[in-house]
Amino acid sequence: MAETQRAQAPEGGVPTRIAQAIMLHRAGDREEARNRLALLWDEIGPGGDALHRCTLAHYLADTQDDPWDELDWDLRALEVAEGFVAERAGSTAGPLGEARDAGEPGRRHPVVALRAFFPALHLSLAADYAALGRPAEARAQLLRARASVGALADDADRRGFGEAIDRLALRIDGAAGQSS
């Protein structure tokens, strides 16, 4: 069945279907969003586009009811991104920040797109660990988030991630101070 669905759903339709599920989640239909994202995860399988898989896992994390499940999906998203970047980093000519997809002129190379995803992935993991009462792991992920922000253009997104990292760091430090 998944093979039939995969054949019917061209790779180009995946971002649209991810966006539709995200809209459902943001509108309050967490369960339906989770179901659609999980179905799509199964459809594209382990050999699917790494950016799609990373995006799916990242948003599947947000739809979980159990904080341990959320952590698991965020870890999957990071694993997909790190694995793809490590595998492909040496295959592009020139600096990664200038890499382009040879198949589509003007399109950002998937390595660049995934590197730009790292601040969000590490920030999500830091929040997961903080929610689970694991401040040391949360701080380690915040350090990685802060280090990865440099892959973003110096714009509102970059500043927003910096502010979010600072807010979470204060929250973690405040929680640690209250428990001692």
C-alpha positions in Angstrom: 0.0 0.0 0.0 2.8 2.5 0.9 4.4 1.7 -2.5 1.2 2.6 -4.3 0.8 5.8 -2.3 4.4 6.7 -2.9 4.0 6.3 -6.6 0.8 8.4 -6.5 2.4 11.2 -4.4 5.3 12.7 -6.3 8.2 13.9 -4.2 7.2 17.5 -5.0 3.9 17.0 -3.1 5.6 16.1 0.1 6.3 19.7 1.3 2.7 20.6 0.6 1.4 17.7 2.6 3.8 18.5 5.5 2.6 22.1 5.4 -1.1 21.0 5.5 -0.4 18.8 8.5 1.4 21.6 10.3 -1.6 23.9 9.7 -3.9 21.3 11.2 -1.6 21.1 14.3 -1.5 24.9 14.6 -5.3 25.0 14.3 -5.5 22.6 17.3 -6.0 19.3 15.6 -2.9 17.6 17.0 -4.1 14.0 16.5 -5.0 14.4 12.8 -1.7 16.3 12.2 0.2 13.5 13.9 -1.6 10.8 11.9 -1.0 12.6 8.6 2.7 13.2 9.4 3.2 9.6 10.5 1.5 8.3 7.3 3.8 10.5 5.2 6.8 9.3 7.3 5.9 5.7 6.4 5.3 6.6 2.7 8.7 8.2 2.1 10.5 5.6 4.1 14.2 5.5 5.1 15.4 6.2 1.5 13.3 9.3 1.1 14.5 12.8 0.8 16.6 13.8 3.8 15.2 17.3 4.1 11.6 15.9 4.0 12.4 13.2 6.6 14.1 15.7 8.9 11.2 18.1 8.6 8.6 15.3 9.2 10.4 14.0 12.3 10.8 17.6 13.6 7.1 18.3 13.3 6.1 14.8 14.4 7.9 15.6 17.6 5.7 18.7 18.2 2.5 16.5 17.8 3.4 14.0 20.5 1.5 13.8 23.8 4.3 12.1 25.7 7.6 14.1 26.3 9.7 11.0 25.8 8.1 10.4 22.4 8.7 14.1 21.5 12.4 13.6 22.4 12.6 10.5 20.3 11.2 12.2 17.2 13.5 15.2 17.7 16.5 12.9 18.0 15.4 11.2 14.7 15.2 14.5 13.0 18.8 15.4 14.2 20.1 12.0 13.2 18.7 12.4 9.7 20.2 15.8 9.3 23.6 15.0 10.7 23.8 11.8 8.7 22.9 13.5 5.4 25.3 16.4 6.0 28.2 14.2 7.0 27.6 11.9 4.0 27.3 14.7 1.5 29.5 17.5 2.9 32.5 16.4 0.8 30.6 16.0 -2.4 30.0 19.7 -3.2 32.5 22.0 -4.7 33.2 25.3 -2.9 32.0 26.4 0.5 28.8 24.8 1.7 27.3 28.2 2.2 27.5 28.8 -1.6 26.6 25.2 -2.7 23.8 24.9 -5.3 21.9 21.9 -6.4 23.4 20.9 -9.8 20.0 19.6 -10.9 18.1 22.8 -10.4 20.0 26.1 -10.9 19.3 28.6 -8.2 18.0 26.0 -5.7 19.8 25.7 -2.4 21.7 22.5 -2.0 20.1 20.1 0.5 23.2 20.2 2.7 22.8 24.0 3.1 19.1 23.6 3.8 19.7 21.0 6.4 22.5 23.0 8.0 20.0 25.9 8.4 17.7 23.5 10.2 20.2 22.7 13.0 19.4 25.7 15.3 15.7 24.6 15.4 16.6 21.0 16.0 19.0 21.7 18.8 16.6 24.2 20.4 13.8 21.7 20.3 16.1 19.0 21.9 17.1 21.5 24.6 13.4 22.2 25.3 12.7 18.4 25.4 15.5 17.8 27.9 14.4 20.7 30.0 10.9 19.4 30.1 12.2 16.0 31.2 14.2 17.6 34.0 17.6 16.9 32.4 19.2 20.4 32.6 22.8 19.2 31.7 21.6 17.7 28.4 19.4 20.8 27.8 22.4 23.1 28.2 24.5 20.9 25.9 21.9 21.3 23.2 21.6 25.0 23.8 25.4 25.3 23.2 25.0 23.4 19.9 22.0 25.5 18.9 24.0 28.7 19.6 26.9 27.3 17.6 24.7 26.4 14.6 22.9 29.8 14.4 25.9 31.0 12.4 24.6 29.0 9.4 21.6 31.3 9.2 21.6 34.7 7.3 21.9 37.7 9.6 18.2 38.4 9.6 15.1 38.2 11.8 15.2 34.4 11.9 18.8 34.4 13.2 18.0 37.0 15.9 14.8 35.1 16.8 16.7 31.9 17.4 19.3 33.8 19.5 16.5 35.3 21.6 14.8 31.9 22.0 18.0 30.3 23.0 18.6 33.0 25.6 15.0 32.6 27.0 15.3 28.9 27.3 18.8 29.2 29.0 17.2 31.6 31.6 14.3 29.2 32.1 16.7 26.2 32.6 18.9 28.2 35.0 15.9 29.4 36.9 14.5 25.9 37.3 18.0 24.7 38.4 18.1 27.5 41.0 14.7 26.6 42.3 15.5 22.9 42.8 18.6 23.5 44.8 
